[in-house]
Amino acid sequence: MSRNDVFEYIVDGTSGLVPGDVSGKVLIAGVCSKGQVGKIYYLGKRSDLSGLLGAGPLVDRLQDVFTACGQDATVLAVPVSGSPAGYIGELEHTGTGPDASTSGIAAGNADVVILVTDAGAPGVAKAKVSKDGGTSFDATAVVPANGQITIDDTGVTVVLGEGDLVKDDSYSFVVRSAIGPILKVGPGPDVTVSGTVTRAAQVVLQIVKSGIRNVGQYRLSTDGGDNYSPYRTIPIDGYITVDDTGVVITCPAEAYTVGTEYRFDLLAPVPTISSVIDSLSLPLERVDPEFVHVCGPSDSVDWVALGSLADDLWNRHRPTFFTCESRLPQDGEDLNDWVTALKAERDGVAHRFVSVCTAFGEITNRTGASDLRNAGGLLVGRILEVPVQRDIGRVKDQGISALKLPDSYEESMQVELENAGFVTATIYAGLEAAYWGDACTLAEDTSDYQFLEILRVVFKAVRLLRIQALKSLKDEAGDPILGADASGLAYLRSNLENALDTMTKAKPKELAGYVIAIPDGQDIVNNGVAVESELIGIPIIKKIKLFANYVYAGSKFDPRLAA
């Protein structure tokens, strides 16, 4: 027999508190010059980004995020290992002979032109090669019998297709390494650049006082000439460090002339998709963000891999979407070719949990620096700023003030990219700033989840519903004859409704309404309980049609006289 007394019990889980909301929390992965790969850095608007992470795409995007995000955002950063950037541009063939392809890596800079001078099969035909866009050519030589023409000092080999070469056919493409070619404007000696690039930059070295080392003076820009450093004397050893870019300009011991400029571009280091996923594996075990953003240029292989990772997170009851960035136009590639290339990259790839930002241009961050880059960081900031149900392009929320789109960017290009499922920026007649287009995902046209605002609402609801449903796991269902009114089932439904009430009662509303239904007649013992949740979303006004009709006052068509 138990002892008679007064016993105290705490009844928990009945306060109405609904945990599980991770909206407004992002994990950003990218390359930087400092920081530990795979480590989570918890950041805010006052964080010393350069002190913690140095320089690089990750730091650039974080600056953009904090420029655009709201007051209550949670930003976590994860450094990723990177490799030197570089690219081999698309090969263009002019003529009727065999097509060709390129192979290798971008180890040097060149504007390659191969001109066939004598027709015939490889081993007989002759060609000459230019690495400066056709200004000068090497000596004419027989095309190797294997049809492979190696371009010296570039790391690239051109592989010809089958068939005889045709006289006067040409094959052209560009090769760019992390440190681009140096353009000198004005007299004076040539300079050289060396080092390991840490971040993208458009470098301008301008001589502001004539003279030799320790006499002449210069000023330096890393944003294409928008902002310059103070005047400095050319060092006596000739080495000029280019800010935090990781490169050094070497000036020969000769006289320099005022007004001479040296210009070159730096390409930011890039990660591989395997290094991104490896770096994210441990952080995604320890933190639970609403979404993950990957910094740097991406392609269809990356999108498929990130989609698989999103599927894995979904299967682990952690709905998470991914945002990433498209590449920028390459040298010699106009925006028309760039749009065509992105559309081709999109073909054959579809995933409703992956979104790709194509918007790019001159972006001015909180420090005043202005650089040409993808606007993915600004996109992340806007997502963090707005509630889950809101379109990122709502005009009342103002434009993308930090972004200046390229002058040659046309409305038709934006429409084509948006129709292909990319996130874009656009200009509205009558307004000055750029605005976000639709928050597209790479979903199929038949999917309900073609826009991020739908994905965000559903993911938030699913997370809230799961946590509330767990309260009823292993609970007694009650008398099945009573159907959904059985004690255990009624408790389950009440908790689920409580979860969604947080979204319908939010200011502003995140859901217009919902319906929770527990169908009768279920075999609970063997199959468990199936619950149908219908989420009623809030429509977005994506198009407005204005009709103007003109009538004369006092005529029988005057609507004021109709009464």
Summary of the structure (lengths in Angstrom):
residues: 563
radius of gyration: 30.2
end to end distance: 88.5
largest distance: 109.9
contacts: 1760
relative contact order: 0.11
helix: 23%
strand: 28%
